[in-house]
Amino acid sequence: MRIGRWNGPDGIGEGIILDDRVIAFPDGVTVADVLARGLDEALRLGRAVEAEQGVPRDAVELLAPLVPASIRDFVAFEEHVEGISASVDGASEVVPEWYQLPTFYFTNPHSVRASGEVVDVPETARLDFELELAVVIGAVPGSDGANLDVEAAASHIFGYTVMNDWSARDLQAREMKVRLGPAKGKDFATTLGPWIVTADEFADRLDGDGFLPLHAEVSINGERVGEDRISNMGWPFPELVAYAARNSVVRPGDVLGSGTVGNGGCLGELWGRSGELSPPPLEPGDEVRMVIEGVGEIVNTVGQRVPAPPIPAARKRPRNR
């Protein structure tokens, strides 16, 4: 089942998305509501309304499929780490610590964009995309989402959506030299969409180790620049969710990104491997299209450069005590 949000003739609607129409959940129920009730209840609600007339798909504009409670982004593809480390840090390597446990950072849930939106350019000369698959967390009866083992973590996976972790590589490289980040280099935009495909759709697609062998690809202005399989992740999603909840908690509406796929899942990886900015950084007017098998497609156009107010450099202070 595909669940999402849209702007239509009657304002914002939230419900199920079929090939030819969209149908709102009954009684004003929202995507946030069904995430808080869990997957079984969402499927029950969807089945209860799927025969209704709804609104034609071509009469609505899809919005981001949820308003995330939080966004954690992992770095789960070894091939991506090899390439991007050369681009950002100047040396192509996968440090031993990467293999020990998953690693993630938090990004901005308030700058989420929908497929079809124009994404303006921050003050960067190296605008990049990152092709990812993300899971959306839903409630599980009797679980508070805290300190989950892998089996319990799997049950909290409500569904999947395509994610573009837009990146300003020059900003990212500067802040990571301070042993912090990425943060501002990712702060300006994350695309999620076009909908959430519920986890039951993929139950028979998991391989023997729990990975999803889905094909993923990205193109710029109609030319493919990268493709990979989601099953090339170092950890399957239940293990990422369990790590996120380790001595912590995951809540309905949390989004967890896989990290960027390998083999050209972002420009930065290609720059690191070639030693030059080829293909070139994204520019205004470029169209970025991402497709993940069985999940969907997101497309965004790069907008104009947006100047930002200046911030002064740090002052040298006397360290008086």
C-alpha positions as CSV (number, residue, x, y, z in Angstrom):
1,M,0.0,0.0,0.0
2,R,1.2,3.5,-0.8
3,I,0.5,6.2,1.8
4,G,1.1,9.9,1.4
5,R,0.0,13.4,1.5
6,W,-1.1,15.8,-1.3
7,N,-2.5,19.2,-2.0
8,G,-5.7,19.0,-4.0
9,P,-9.0,20.8,-4.8
10,D,-10.1,20.5,-1.1
11,G,-6.7,21.4,0.4
12,I,-4.2,19.0,2.0
13,G,-5.3,15.4,1.9
14,E,-3.7,12.4,3.6
15,G,-4.4,8.8,2.8
16,I,-3.7,6.1,0.2
17,I,-2.3,6.7,-3.3
18,L,-3.5,4.4,-6.1
19,D,-2.4,4.4,-9.7
20,D,-5.3,6.6,-10.8
21,R,-6.6,8.3,-7.7
22,V,-5.9,9.4,-4.1
23,I,-8.3,8.6,-1.3
24,A,-8.2,10.3,2.1
25,F,-8.3,8.4,5.3
26,P,-11.7,8.6,7.1
27,D,-12.5,11.1,9.8
28,G,-9.6,13.3,9.1
29,V,-7.0,10.7,10.1
30,T,-3.5,11.8,9.1
31,V,-0.3,10.0,8.1
32,A,1.1,10.9,11.6
33,D,-2.0,9.3,13.1
34,V,-1.5,6.0,11.3
35,L,2.2,5.9,12.1
36,A,1.2,6.3,15.7
37,R,-1.3,3.5,15.5
38,G,1.0,1.1,13.6
39,L,1.1,-0.8,10.3
40,D,-1.8,-3.2,10.9
41,E,-4.2,-0.3,11.6
42,A,-2.9,1.6,8.6
43,L,-3.6,-1.4,6.3
44,R,-7.0,-1.8,7.8
45,L,-7.9,1.8,7.2
46,G,-6.5,1.6,3.6
47,R,-8.5,-1.4,2.8
48,A,-11.7,0.2,4.2
49,V,-11.5,3.1,1.7
50,E,-9.7,1.7,-1.3
51,A,-12.9,1.2,-3.2
52,E,-14.0,4.8,-2.8
53,Q,-13.9,7.3,-5.7
54,G,-11.4,9.6,-4.2
55,V,-9.7,12.3,-6.3
56,P,-7.9,11.8,-9.6
57,R,-4.2,11.5,-9.2
58,D,-3.6,14.1,-11.9
59,A,-5.7,16.6,-10.0
60,V,-3.4,16.7,-7.0
61,E,0.2,17.7,-6.2
62,L,2.0,15.2,-4.0
63,L,3.6,16.6,-0.9
64,A,6.4,15.0,1.2
65,P,4.7,11.8,2.5
66,L,5.2,12.7,6.2
67,V,6.4,15.5,8.5
68,P,9.3,13.6,10.1
69,A,9.7,13.6,13.9
70,S,13.4,13.3,13.3
71,I,15.8,12.2,10.5
72,R,18.8,10.0,11.1
73,D,21.1,9.4,8.2
74,F,23.4,6.4,8.2
75,V,26.5,5.7,6.1
76,A,26.0,2.0,5.3
77,F,27.6,1.5,1.9
78,E,31.3,0.7,1.9
79,E,31.8,1.7,-1.7
80,H,30.4,5.2,-1.0
81,V,32.7,5.6,2.0
82,E,35.7,4.7,-0.2
83,G,34.9,7.3,-2.8
84,I,33.6,10.2,-0.7
85,S,36.5,10.0,1.8
86,A,38.8,11.0,-0.9
87,S,36.6,13.9,-2.0
88,V,35.9,15.3,1.5
89,D,39.0,14.3,3.5
90,G,41.6,13.9,0.7
91,A,42.3,10.2,1.2
92,S,40.4,7.2,-0.1
93,E,39.9,4.8,2.8
94,V,37.4,3.0,4.9
95,V,38.5,3.4,8.5
96,P,38.3,0.3,10.8
97,E,35.7,1.9,12.9
98,W,33.2,1.9,10.0
99,Y,33.1,-1.9,10.1
100,Q,32.5,-2.1,13.9
101,L,29.1,-0.5,14.2
102,P,26.7,1.6,12.0
103,T,27.2,5.4,12.1
104,F,24.7,8.1,11.6
105,Y,24.1,11.8,12.0
106,F,20.9,13.8,12.6
107,T,19.7,16.2,9.8
108,N,17.0,18.9,9.7
109,P,13.4,17.6,9.7
110,H,12.2,21.2,9.0
111,S,13.8,21.4,5.5
112,V,12.1,18.4,3.9
113,R,11.1,18.8,0.3
114,A,8.7,16.9,-1.9
115,S,9.4,15.4,-5.3
116,G,8.7,18.1,-7.9
117,E,9.8,21.0,-5.7
118,V,12.6,23.4,-6.8
119,V,15.6,23.2,-4.4
120,D,17.4,26.5,-4.1
121,V,21.2,26.5,-3.8
122,P,22.8,27.6,-0.6
123,E,26.2,29.4,-0.6
124,T,28.2,26.5,-2.1
125,A,30.3,25.9,-5.2
126,R,29.9,22.1,-4.8
127,L,26.2,21.2,-4.7
128,D,25.6,17.4,-4.7
129,F,22.8,14.9,-4.3
130,E,22.8,11.6,-2.4
131,L,20.6,8.6,-3.5
132,E,19.2,6.7,-0.5
133,L,16.4,4.4,0.6
134,A,14.9,5.4,3.9
135,V,12.6,3.6,6.4
136,V,9.8,5.2,8.3
137,I,9.2,4.1,11.9
138,G,5.7,3.2,13.1
139,A,4.3,2.2,16.4
140,V,4.2,-1.4,17.6
141,P,1.7,-2.4,20.4
142,G,3.4,-2.9,23.7
143,S,6.7,-1.4,22.6
144,D,8.0,2.0,23.6
145,G,10.7,1.9,20.9
146,A,13.6,1.9,23.4
147,N,16.7,-0.2,23.3
148,L,15.3,-2.6,20.7
149,D,16.9,-5.8,19.7
150,V,17.1,-6.5,15.9
151,E,13.9,-8.6,15.8
152,A,11.9,-5.9,17.7
153,A,13.5,-3.2,15.5
154,A,12.3,-4.9,12.4
155,S,8.7,-4.8,13.6
156,H,8.9,-1.0,13.9
157,I,9.7,-0.6,10.2
158,F,6.4,0.8,8.9
159,G,7.5,1.4,5.3
160,Y,10.0,2.8,2.8
161,T,10.5,6.0,0.9
162,V,13.1,7.4,-1.5
163,M,15.5,10.0,0.0
164,N,17.8,12.6,-1.5
165,D,20.2,13.9,1.0
166,W,21.2,17.1,-0.7
167,S,24.8,18.1,0.2
168,A,27.0,21.2,0.0
169,R,30.4,19.4,-0.2
170,D,32.6,22.5,0.4
171,L,30.6,23.4,3.6
172,Q,30.7,19.8,4.7
173,A,34.5,19.5,4.2
174,R,35.1,22.7,6.3
175,E,33.0,21.7,9.2
176,M,34.3,18.1,9.3
177,K,37.9,19.4,9.7
178,V,36.6,20.8,13.1
179,R,35.8,17.1,14.0
180,L,32.1,17.8,13.8
181,G,29.4,17.3,11.2
182,P,28.2,16.9,8.6
183,A,25.7,19.5,9.6
184,K,25.5,22.8,7.8
185,G,26.6,21.0,4.6
186,K,23.3,19.0,4.8
187,D,21.0,21.5,6.6
188,F,19.3,23.1,3.7
189,A,17.2,20.3,2.0
190,T,16.3,16.7,2.1
191,T,13.8,15.2,-0.4
192,L,11.5,12.4,0.7
193,G,8.9,10.8,-1.5
194,P,7.0,10.3,-3.5
195,W,5.1,8.2,-0.9
196,I,5.6,5.6,1.8
197,V,5.3,2.0,0.6
198,T,4.3,-0.1,3.5
199,A,6.7,-2.8,4.7
200,D,4.4,-5.7,3.9
201,E,5.0,-5.0,0.2
202,F,8.6,-6.1,0.6
203,A,8.2,-9.1,3.0
204,D,8.9,-11.6,0.1
205,R,11.7,-9.5,-1.4
206,L,14.1,-9.9,1.6
207,D,17.1,-12.1,0.9
208,G,18.3,-14.8,3.3
209,D,20.3,-12.2,5.3
210,G,17.5,-9.7,5.6
211,F,18.7,-7.3,2.8
212,L,16.5,-5.8,0.1
213,P,18.0,-6.5,-3.4
214,L,16.3,-3.5,-5.0
215,H,17.8,-1.6,-8.0
216,A,18.5,2.1,-7.4
217,E,19.6,4.7,-9.9
218,V,20.1,8.4,-10.3
219,S,20.3,10.6,-13.4
220,I,21.1,14.3,-14.1
221,N,19.3,16.0,-16.9
222,G,18.3,12.5,-18.3
223,E,21.8,11.0,-18.2
224,R,22.3,8.2,-15.7
225,V,25.3,8.8,-13.4
226,G,24.9,6.1,-10.8
227,E,23.3,2.8,-10.0
228,D,23.5,0.2,-7.2
229,R,21.6,-2.4,-5.3
230,I,20.3,-1.6,-1.9
231,S,21.4,-5.1,-0.7
232,N,25.0,-3.8,-0.9
233,M,24.5,-2.1,2.5
234,G,26.8,-3.3,5.2
235,W,23.9,-3.8,7.6
236,P,20.2,-4.5,6.8
237,F,17.7,-2.0,8.0
238,P,16.5,-3.8,11.2
239,E,20.1,-3.6,12.5
240,L,20.2,0.2,11.7
241,V,17.0,0.7,13.5
242,A,18.3,-1.4,16.5
243,Y,21.4,0.7,16.6
244,A,19.4,4.0,16.5
245,A,17.4,2.7,19.5
246,R,20.4,1.4,21.3
247,N,20.4,3.0,24.8
248,S,18.0,5.5,23.1
249,V,14.6,5.4,21.5
250,V,12.9,5.5,18.0
251,R,9.4,7.0,17.7
252,P,6.6,6.9,15.1
253,G,7.5,9.4,12.3
254,D,11.2,9.0,12.7
255,V,13.0,8.6,9.3
256,L,16.3,6.6,9.0
257,G,18.2,6.9,5.7
258,S,20.4,4.1,4.4
259,G,23.2,6.4,3.5
260,T,24.3,6.9,-0.1
261,V,24.4,3.9,-2.4
262,G,27.7,3.2,-4.1
263,N,28.7,3.3,-7.8
264,G,27.9,6.9,-8.4
265,G,25.1,7.4,-5.8
266,C,26.5,10.9,-5.4
267,L,28.9,13.2,-7.3
268,G,31.3,13.4,-4.4
269,E,32.1,9.7,-4.7
270,L,32.9,10.2,-8.4
271,W,35.0,13.3,-7.7
272,G,37.0,11.3,-5.1
273,R,37.7,8.4,-7.5
274,S,38.6,10.6,-10.5
275,G,40.5,13.4,-8.6
276,E,38.5,16.0,-10.5
277,L,35.1,17.6,-10.4
278,S,33.6,15.4,-13.1
279,P,30.7,15.3,-13.6
280,P,30.5,18.9,-12.5
281,P,28.7,20.1,-9.4
282,L,25.0,20.8,-9.8
283,E,23.9,24.1,-11.1
284,P,20.6,26.1,-11.3
285,G,18.3,24.4,-13.8
286,D,19.7,20.9,-13.4
287,E,17.1,18.1,-12.9
288,V,18.0,15.2,-10.5
289,R,15.9,12.1,-10.9
290,M,16.1,9.1,-8.5
291,V,14.3,5.8,-8.9
292,I,14.3,2.8,-6.5
293,E,12.7,-0.4,-7.7
294,G,9.4,-1.1,-6.0
295,V,9.4,2.2,-4.1
296,G,9.1,5.0,-6.6
297,E,10.7,8.0,-8.2
298,I,11.6,11.5,-7.0
299,V,12.5,14.4,-9.2
300,N,13.8,17.9,-8.3
301,T,15.1,20.8,-10.2
302,V,17.9,22.9,-8.8
303,G,16.8,26.5,-8.2
304,Q,18.6,29.7,-7.9
305,R,21.5,30.6,-5.6
306,V,20.3,32.2,-2.3
307,P,22.7,34.6,-0.6
308,A,23.0,34.3,3.1
309,P,23.7,37.0,5.7
310,P,27.4,37.1,6.6
311,I,28.8,35.6,9.8
312,P,32.1,37.0,11.2
313,A,35.1,34.9,12.0
314,A,35.9,33.8,15.6
315,R,37.4,36.5,17.8
316,K,40.7,35.7,19.4
317,R,39.8,35.9,23.1
318,P,42.2,36.3,26.1
319,R,41.0,33.2,28.0
320,N,40.8,35.1,31.3
321,R,39.6,33.1,34.3
